[in-house]
Amino acid sequence: MADQAPIRILLADDHALVRRGVRLILDGEPDLEVVAEAGDGAEAIALARTHEVDLAVLDVAMPRMTGLQAARELSSRQPQLRILMLTMYDNEQYFFEALKAGACGYVLKSVADRDLVAACRAAMRGESFLYPGAVTALIRNYLDRVRRGEEVADRVLTAREEEVLKLVAEGHSSKEIAETLFISVKTVQRHRANLLQKLGLRDRLELTRYAIRAGLIEP
């Protein structure tokens, strides 16, 4: 919407040339604005305290304090702040560490011009952004849990909440879920908010991971 304030972004990367390129991508969109730049994780944390920021885009590997370390600190201090990891590494270990650190998306630098804008918007909608290799990693993680005989989570949801969770995890929109379950979009949104609160989760990505662990969806 033209009358909405742009998403305020903190960008952290130790290479000035990379920051310049990423900033050109982001500032080229009317709904995105880079308001602060950092050269390492420690500087990013300091800037997040002194600037009004909605979203942090952090490079995984930086000197002094890595993006992963910064993400953990920012998630703890400012839980409302959305975090995306930007990296050249298509690496499962980094990916899972990013999720544990509180990131809601993982974007490869090699395709940042294609994916980063969509990832920023998804993050601010409370959704996750996963590239195809990350989806494969999540499925492999689930299969490893099955092979180890790990138990799925105890039943803590109502039947209706499980229905909504399953459809959310499968990627359906609120409108599609409402039509499938013959309920209103507002009711779907209320169920989703209740799910996040009841399960102590933050966004669609964490709901999807929970649904996989609970056996509600198949990989």
N, C-alpha and C positions, 0 to 999 in steps of 0.2 A: 504494500500500500504506500502511495506517495507521501501520505501525511504521517507515517510512522517513523519514529527515530531509527536510524540505522543500528545494526548490531555492532557493539563496540568490542574490538578485538585487540588482544595483547598477543604480539608475535615474537617468538623467541627462537633464534638460530644463531650459531656462532659465526656463520659466514655472511658478511654484509651483502655480498652479491646475491646469495640465495634469498635473504630477507627482502632485497629490493625487488627481485622477481616475483616473490610470493605477494608482496604488498601491491604490486601492479595488478595482479590477478584479483585480489580482494577489493582494493579501492576502485576497481573498474565496475563494481556492482553497486547499484544505488542503495541497496539495503545492508551493505557491509562497509565498515570503516575501521582501519587500523589506527588505534589511538595511542599505542605505546609499542616500542621495540626493545628487545633485550638481547644481549649477546651470550647469556648463559642462564642457568636455572635460578641461581641466587638473585640475579638482577630481575628476572621475571617475577619472583616472589615479592621483591621490594616494590616493583612498579604496580603490581596488583593491589598493593596497600594504598598507593597514592593516586590511582586512576580509577574511574568508574568503568569497569570492564564486565562484559557479559560472557565472553568466550576467550579462552586461551588456546593458542595454536603453538605447540611446543615441539621442537626438534628432540628426538630421542637422545642422541649423543651430543653432549655439549661439555666444555671444560668447567671446572670448579664444582658445578652441580648439574647433573644430567636432567633431561626433560622428565624422565621417569621419577627421579627424586623430587623434582619441583611439582610434578602432578600430585604426588602423595601429600606433599605439604599443603598445596593449594586446596586439594579436596578436603583436607582436615580443617583448614582455617576458613575457607569460603565454600561451603558445600553447595551453594546456589550457582557457583561458577561452572560453566560447561567447559570441558577440556577435550581437545583433539590432539593426537600425536601425529607429527609429520616426520617421515623417515625415509631413508634410502634403503632400509633393510626389510626385505620380505622374509621375516624371521618369526617363527611361531613363538619362541621364548619371549622376544620383545613384545609380541602381540599380547600374550597372556599377562605379562608384567604390566602392560599398559592398562588392561582391563582391571587388574587388581589395584592399580594406582588411582583409579577413578575416571579414566578416560572413557568417553562415549563413542570414540571413533579413531580409526587408524588409517592414515592416508599416505600412500607412497609418493615420494617426491617425483618419481619418473612419470606419474600421471596426474600431478597436482593441478595442472591446467585444466584437466578434464573433471577431476573428482572433488577438489577442495571446496569450491563454492557450494556444491550440493551437500557436502559433509557439514559445512558450517550451518546451513539452513536446517538440516536434519537435527543437528545437535540442539539448536534453539527450539525445535519443536518437541524436544524430549525424546527423540528417536536416536538410534544408533546408525553408524555408517561403517559397513564392512566391505572390504574388497573380496573378490572370490576366494583367494587363498586363505583369508581369515575364516570364511565360512567352513572351508574344508578342515581347518584346524579345530574349530569348535566341534565338528562332527567326530573327528578323530578322538578328541578329548572325551566325548560322550562314550564312544565305543570302548575306550580304555577303561572308563569307569565300570562299564558293564562287565568287561573281562575280569576286572579285579573284584567283582561281586559286591560293589558298593550299593548300599540301600538308597532308594529314592526318598525324597523328603516325605515326612509324615503329612497326612491329609489335614490341611488347615483351611482349605477353601470350600465354599459352598459349591454345589453342582453348577449353578449359574456362573459363578466366578470362574470355575474351571473352563466352562464353555467360552467365556469372553477371553480368558488368558490364552487358550489354545488358538483362537482366531487372531488375536493380537500377535502372538508368536509366529504365526504363519504369514504375517505381513499384511493382513487385511486392514483397510481403513475403518474408521469409526462408522462411516455411512454403510459400508459393506457389511460390517458386523451387525448393525442395527437391522438391516434388511434380512440377513440370515436368521437372526433370532427373534424377529418380529417385535423389536423394542425400539425406543427412540434413540437418536444419536446422543441426547443428553444423558440418558440412562447408561449407555455404553461408556461415556466419558466418566460418569460417576463410578461405575464398576472399576474402570481402569485406575482411577485415583485411589479407590479403596484397596485395590490389589497392591499398588505401590506402597501404600501406608502399612497394610497388614504384613507384607513380606519384607518391609524395610528396604525396598529397592528404589532405584532412581529413574530408570528409563526403559524403553522398549528392549534394548539389548539385554539388560539384566532380567527382564521378564522372560525373554526368549531362553536364556540360559537356565532359568528356573524351570521353565516348561519342559526343556529337554531332560533335566535331571529328574523331574517328577514323572517322566514318562507320558506326558500329555501330547507330545508330538514326536514323530519319528524322524531321525536324521535321513 
